[in-house]
């Protein structure tokens, strides 16, 4: 069977592709999404923790996106803001994202806002200072009824406050939906540039396979250890 430029025949590549997609879906997306849903069910007040997990999801998939743009080596760890915001703009704050298409600006006003709140939550577990958000105060709601939202925003604005109003539930949902939008883009690449898709998939599989980790049972009991793949 014919080999490609990476010395993989069709059957070998298809096996590698399945493993790669398994890492994306099961090891990264499903695990983080399950933890978000578990928090939402068992500790619904943990809005900030749920958002932190969603931001980790966005960070992870933004790195994968860079690989499929031809980025390699140390360049994957450079310009983190540009990488993160590009992923948010392309896959979250877009009409291709069903959550954003339905809820618009209450998902987030722009990718700069998402980057700022991501940094504050992941590094300080708090909101950005108003100076970081162009002098605007942030209202973070969570699945708030439309009427309550309107009363809240009106009240703050009547007191002279310039605000960003974001619903954390819709932001989280839009970020998780962003993964599906990203998969659609990969499907388009398969049609438009299959050679590049093969090349980038092989490299992405190598990176995620060498840096990933999974939980293994320890001594056949309930204790677990994390081992690098």
N, C-alpha and C positions, 0 to 999 in steps of 0.2 A: 504494500500500500504506500502511496506517495507520502513523503515526509514534508513538513513545512520548514520554514527557516529556523525554527526552534527545535528541530529534530524530533518532533512528535508526529506520529501518524494520526489519522482521523480518530481511530478508536481510543488511542492514548489521550488525545486532546479532549475528547468527549468525557472520558473518565475524570480528567483533571478539572474540566469545566463544572461537572457535577459536584466535585469536592469543593471547588471555589464558591459556587452558589450556596452550598451547604454551610460554609463558613459565614457567608454574608447573612443568610436567613436564620439558621439555627443558632450559631454561636454568638452572633452579634444582635441581630434584630429581635429574634424571638425571646432571647434571654432578657434583654433590656425591656422590651415591651411587656413581657410577663411580670417583671418586677414593678413596672409602672402600674399595671393593673392591680397587682397585689397590694401595693400601697394605697391605691385609690379605694379599694374595697375595705381593707382592714384599718387603714389610718387616713381617712379622707382629708383630714386637715393638713396633711403633709404635702402641700402644694409645691413648696420650694424643692423638696426632695424629688418629687416627680419631674419637675422642670430640669433639675440637675441631670437626671438620667436621660431626659430627652436631648439635652445639650451634648452629652457624651455620645449619644447616637448620631447627632448631626456632625460632631467632630470626626467620628469614625468613618462615616460615609463620605465626608468631604475629602478625606485622604484618599479613599478609593477613587473618587471622581478625578483627583489630580493624576493618579496613575493612568487613568484612561484618557488623559490629555497628553500623555507622554512624559510625565514628570517621574524622575527616578532618584535614587540615592538620597543624599542629604537635602536635596531640593524639596523633598516631601515634607520636611520639618521647617521649612522657611516660609515667611510671609503667612503666618497662621490666620491673621485677620482677613487677608485677601481670600485665602482658601475657604474659610468658614463662611464668609459673607457671600462668596460666589455660589456656594452650595445652597444657601438660604434663598438667594435671588432666583436661581435656576429651578429649584425643586420645591420650595415652600411658598414663597410670596409670588405665586404665579397662578394664572387661571387654569393651568394644567392640574393644579392641586385642588381636589374637590373641596377640601375643608376651607382653603383660602377663598376659592371661588364663591363659596356660600356665605362666609362671614367677613371677608375683607379685612379692613384695617384693625378690627379688634383682635385678629390673630397677631399682628404686629404692624407698626407704622412703616418700618423699613428694616433692612438687614443691619444697619448700624446700631439701631436700638437693640436688636436681638444679640449682637456681639457684645454690647455694653452690659446687658443684663446677664448674659452668659458668663462674662468675666467676674462680675460681682457675686453671682450665686456660687460659681465653682471655687472662687478664691476666698471669698469672705462670707458666703451664705447670707447675703444681704442685697438690698437694692442699690443700684448706682446712685451716686450723688446727683443732684439736679444739674450740676455744672456739666457732668458727663453727657447728659441728654439734652444739651442745648437749652438749659434753663427750665426744662419741663419737669413737673412732678409725675410720678408713675402711679397709676392705680392698677393693681393686679387683682382682678376678680377671678372667680372660678365658677363657670356655668351660671352666671347671674342672669335672672330674667330680664328681658328687654326693658320693661318699665322701670325696674330698679336701677338698671344701668343709666337710663336717661335722667332719672332724678339725681343720681349720684354725680354724674358729669355736670349737669346743670348747676347743682349746688356748689361744686368746686369753682366753676367758671364765674358764677355770680360773685364769689369772694375774690376774684382776680387771679386765680391759679390757672396757669397754662399746663395742660396735662396730656400725658399719653395714657390712653385707656386700653388695656390688654386683658383678654380673658385667657387665663392659663390653660384651661381645658382645651380651648380651640388652638392655642399655640402648640401644645403637646400633640394634639391630633394632627395638625398640619405638618409637624416635623416627622411623625411616623408615616404619614401619607407621602412625604417627600421621598422616602425610600422606594415606594411604588413608582413614582414619577421617574426616579433615577433608573430603575429597571427598564422602564419604557424607552429611555434614551439609549441604554445598552442594546436593546432589541433593534433600535434604528441603526446603531453602529454595525450590527451583524449584517444588515442588508446593504448598507452604504459602503462600508470599508471592512470586510471580513478579515483581511490580513492583519490590520491594526488591532481588531478585536481579539484575534488569537494571540498576537504579541503581548498586548496589555493584560489579557486574562492570565497568561502564563506568568508574567511578572507579578501581578497582584496576588496570585496564588502563592508564589514564592514568599512574598513579603508577609502576607497574613498567616501563612503556614509557619514561618520561622518566628514570628513575633506573638502569635496567638497563645492562649492558654486554655486548658479545659480542666474540669473537676473530675478527679478519679477517686474511687473508693479506696480506703486505707484499711488493710488487714480484715477485709470482708465484714466490716461493721458499719455503723452509721457515721463514723468520722470520715471527713473528706480532706483531701489535699489538693492544692492547685499545682499542676506541673506544666512546665513549658513544653509545647509541642516540639 
